[in-house]
Amino acid sequence: MASFFSALSDRTRLTIVLYLMEKGSATVQELSEGLGKSQSLISHHLSCLKNCGVVKVEKKGKFSYYYIADEDVKRIITMAINHAVQYGKSIMSCEIIKSEGLEATTGKD
């Protein structure tokens, strides 16, 4: 379960998921343009999200369309959004989360 939430904790992957929640489906190119990130970066993160069961892909002609895997994932994301809205100030003031974020950006354990 930690790996599932880790997949969602990366800012780029979370942004991809939120984009797909809003748009329904998108190609790598659409995600790249919509999020202002390179196609290779988007593809890399989509691979992780696909492996973790967060998104699925459907080929239509020469294009691959990514979308949220199922209603369970959509419910988890919606519940997380609601929780973050309700507890946003507490989450942002959590010293443990702040220190873990610092460790992730500096490489310190």
Salt bridges, closest charged atoms under 4 A:
ASP10 OD2 - HIS45 ND1 3.79
GLU22 OE2 - LYS23 NZ 3.96
GLU71 OE2 - LYS74 NZ 3.40
ASP72 OD1 - ARG75 NH2 2.30
GLU95 OE2 - LYS98 NZ 3.60
